[in-house]
Amino acid sequence: MKKLAITFGVALASFFSIAQEEVKTGGAQISFDKEIHDYGTIDQGGNGECAFTFTNTGNEPLIITKAKGSCGCTVPDWPKEPIAPGAKGTIKVKYDTNRVGPINKTVTVESNASNAENGVKTIRIKGNVKAPEDLTPKKEPVGPIVE
């Protein structure tokens, strides 16, 4: 009887352990093809658009509730409809390249993904915006040349 109780207890503990693991891995899951986009060096006023492709690798629809740039110069656009299991989606990001200097911005993505900490995943853009070269001709001095 004692062996039976121990065997039953071990089986019950194993069942709950497996059930707990299924809870952790079930649901919607978001997997990005890349989590960082590097623009490299781009010209001021150049094309600041990029895209982050993701897949719902879970077994329930993925719903992105919000995507927010770390500042007003970084504007994301995300799918508002649920993404079915196995389907892909794209988050488009537009960076305002009128600002000269280094780019190091983030986009915070909030969803029902069970593999994102508290449903939050962060993607990042980086690079450098360079000022256009000054192509105006240099003016020669006006007036007589004194030696």
C-alpha positions as CSV (number, residue, x, y, z in Angstrom):
1,M,0.0,0.0,0.0
2,K,2.9,2.3,0.9
3,K,4.5,1.6,-2.6
4,L,1.2,2.3,-4.3
5,A,0.9,5.7,-2.5
6,I,4.4,6.7,-3.4
7,T,3.9,5.6,-7.0
8,F,0.7,7.6,-7.2
9,G,2.4,10.6,-5.6
10,V,5.2,10.5,-8.1
11,A,2.8,10.1,-11.1
12,L,0.7,13.0,-9.8
13,A,3.8,15.2,-9.4
14,S,5.0,14.3,-12.9
15,F,1.6,15.2,-14.3
16,F,1.5,18.6,-12.7
17,S,5.1,19.3,-13.8
18,I,4.2,18.5,-17.4
19,A,1.0,20.5,-17.2
20,Q,3.0,23.5,-15.8
21,E,5.5,23.2,-18.7
22,E,2.6,23.2,-21.2
23,V,1.3,26.4,-19.7
24,K,4.7,28.1,-20.1
25,T,5.1,27.1,-23.7
26,G,1.5,27.3,-24.9
27,G,-0.3,30.3,-26.3
28,A,0.9,32.8,-28.8
29,Q,4.6,33.3,-29.3
30,I,6.5,36.0,-31.2
31,S,9.8,35.2,-33.0
32,F,11.5,38.0,-34.9
33,D,13.7,37.3,-37.9
34,K,15.9,40.1,-36.5
35,E,15.7,42.3,-33.4
36,I,18.1,45.0,-34.5
37,H,18.1,46.9,-37.8
38,D,21.4,48.7,-38.7
39,Y,20.9,51.5,-41.1
40,G,24.7,51.9,-41.3
41,T,25.5,55.5,-42.4
42,I,22.7,57.2,-44.2
43,D,22.3,60.8,-45.6
44,Q,20.3,63.4,-43.8
45,G,16.8,63.3,-45.2
46,G,17.3,59.8,-46.5
47,N,14.9,56.9,-46.3
48,G,14.5,56.0,-42.6
49,E,12.1,53.1,-43.2
50,C,12.8,49.5,-42.2
51,A,10.8,46.4,-41.4
52,F,10.9,43.7,-38.7
53,T,9.3,40.4,-39.8
54,F,8.0,38.1,-37.1
55,T,6.3,34.7,-36.9
56,N,3.7,33.5,-34.4
57,T,5.4,30.3,-33.4
58,G,2.8,29.5,-30.8
59,N,-0.5,27.6,-30.9
60,E,-2.9,30.5,-30.4
61,P,-3.5,33.8,-32.3
62,L,-0.9,36.5,-31.6
63,I,-2.4,40.0,-30.8
64,I,-0.1,43.0,-30.8
65,T,-1.8,45.6,-28.6
66,K,0.7,48.4,-28.9
67,A,4.1,49.3,-30.4
68,K,5.8,52.5,-29.2
69,G,9.0,54.2,-30.3
70,S,11.4,55.5,-27.7
71,C,10.9,59.0,-29.0
72,G,8.8,60.9,-31.5
73,C,11.4,60.5,-34.2
74,T,10.8,56.7,-34.3
75,V,7.2,55.7,-35.4
76,P,6.1,52.1,-35.7
77,D,3.2,50.6,-37.6
78,W,2.0,47.2,-36.7
79,P,-0.7,44.7,-37.7
80,K,-3.9,45.3,-35.8
81,E,-5.5,42.0,-36.7
82,P,-4.6,38.7,-34.9
83,I,-1.7,36.7,-36.4
84,A,-2.7,33.1,-36.7
85,P,-0.3,30.3,-35.4
86,G,2.5,29.8,-38.0
87,A,1.6,33.1,-39.8
88,K,4.0,36.0,-40.3
89,G,3.5,39.7,-39.8
90,T,5.6,42.9,-40.2
91,I,6.3,45.8,-37.9
92,K,7.3,48.8,-40.1
93,V,9.4,51.5,-38.4
94,K,10.0,55.0,-39.8
95,Y,12.9,57.0,-38.4
96,D,13.1,60.8,-39.0
97,T,16.5,61.2,-40.7
98,N,16.4,65.0,-40.5
99,R,18.4,64.7,-37.3
100,V,22.2,64.4,-37.9
101,G,24.2,62.0,-35.7
102,P,24.0,58.5,-34.2
103,I,20.8,56.5,-34.2
104,N,20.1,54.3,-31.2
105,K,16.4,53.9,-30.7
106,T,14.0,51.2,-29.5
107,V,10.5,50.1,-30.2
108,T,8.6,48.4,-27.4
109,V,6.1,45.8,-28.7
110,E,3.3,44.8,-26.3
111,S,1.4,41.6,-27.1
112,N,-0.1,38.4,-25.7
113,A,3.0,36.4,-26.5
114,S,3.8,34.0,-23.8
115,N,7.6,34.0,-24.7
116,A,7.9,37.8,-24.1
117,E,8.6,39.0,-20.6
118,N,5.3,40.4,-19.3
119,G,4.1,40.4,-23.0
120,V,6.8,43.0,-23.9
121,K,9.5,42.5,-26.5
122,T,11.9,45.3,-27.6
123,I,13.4,45.7,-31.1
124,R,16.0,48.3,-31.9
125,I,17.3,50.5,-34.7
126,K,20.8,51.9,-35.0
127,G,23.1,53.7,-37.4
128,N,24.3,57.2,-38.2
129,V,22.8,60.1,-40.1
130,K,25.4,62.2,-41.8
131,A,25.0,65.8,-42.9
132,P,25.1,66.5,-46.7
133,E,28.5,67.7,-48.0
134,D,28.6,71.4,-48.6
135,L,28.8,71.7,-52.3
136,T,28.5,75.5,-52.5
137,P,31.4,77.1,-54.4
138,K,33.9,79.0,-52.3
139,K,33.8,82.7,-52.8
140,E,37.0,84.4,-54.0
141,P,38.0,87.6,-52.2
142,V,36.7,90.7,-53.9
143,G,38.9,93.7,-54.6
144,P,42.5,94.4,-55.5
145,I,45.1,92.0,-54.3
146,V,47.7,93.9,-52.2
147,E,51.2,92.5,-52.1
